[in-house]
Structure formats: C-alpha cells, structure tokens
C-alpha cells in the first residue's frame, strides 16, 4: 500500500510540473533549465521538480521526517545532474 501512495505522489507531481510550466509561458520555458521547487508536500515526504532545456522532467522525493533540506540545496542537487 505504501508503494501505491508513492507512485500516486509522483504521478500527481508530474501534473503540478505541467501546470507550473504552462503558467510560466513558452518563452521562459525555452530559455533555460527550470527549477520548479516544492511540488507536493505531505507529512512524510516532500516532492520537488526540475526540467532541463530538452524538456526532461525530474522529480525528487525526499523523506521529510529525517532531513530538513533547504530549497537552495535541492536546486543545487538538480543542477549537478549530468543531462547534456
């Protein structure tokens, strides 16, 4: 049952990614990589999003009970991904 909840959170977060990107406008999306920030917070997990210039979407699920990540640390982790 726990795995079903995790898959649901990631799936829902992808919908939030699409909503955030469409709200930003096409010109902004085409210019640079996009850190989308916190997408889906729950008591147990926090879900963050990122999209590359080539429109590859990444979703990071972080256990909220053990570690308190700051927004700039999550952004830095996404920017270190080798996506070229």
N, C-alpha and C positions, 0 to 999 in steps of 0.2 A: 504494500500500500504506500509506503514512503517513497518508493521509486516512481510510482504514478504521480505523486504530488510534485516531485522534482521535474518530471517531464512536463507537467502542466505549467509549472512556473516558467520554464524555459520557453515553452510554446507561447504563453501569454506575453512574455517579454519580447519575443520577436514581433508581435503585434504592436507593442509600445515603440519598438525601434522604427517600424514603418510609419507610425503616427508622428513621431518626433521628426523624422526625415522629411515627411511631406509638409510639416508645419514650418520647417526651415526654408523651404523653397529650393528650386532646382539649381539656381546659380550658386548658392552656398554649398550645396552637396557636391557639385562638380569641382569646386576649388581645392578642397583639402580633405585630409582624413578627419573623421568626426568622432570625438569622444562624446558619447551620449549620456554619460553619468548614470546615476541610480535609476533603474527602470522599474523594479518591482521589489519593494521591501516587505519582509514578513518578520515575525518574531524570531524565527530560526535562521533565515537566510536573507542575504541581500544580493540582488541581481543587477549587474552593471552591463552596459553595452558600448560597442565601438564598431565603426565601419571604416574600411580602408577606401582609398581613392578608386580602387577597382570594384567597389561595392560588395566586398566580402564582409559579412557581419560576424562579429564575435560577441558571445555572451559569457560573462564570468559570474559564477555563483559562489558566494563567499559565506562561510558559516559565521553568522553574526554573533553567536554566543561566545566564541573563543577569542576572536581577534577584532579589534576596532581599527579598520582601515580608514584612512583619510582619503578624500576624493582625489587629491593630487598623487597619492601613491598608486591608486588604481589606474589613473590616467598614465602614469609612468610605466606601469606594467604592460598596458596595452601598446604603448608606443615602442616598446622594446621587441615586440613580436616581429619576426623576420617575414614580412609579407611581400617583398619585392620580387 
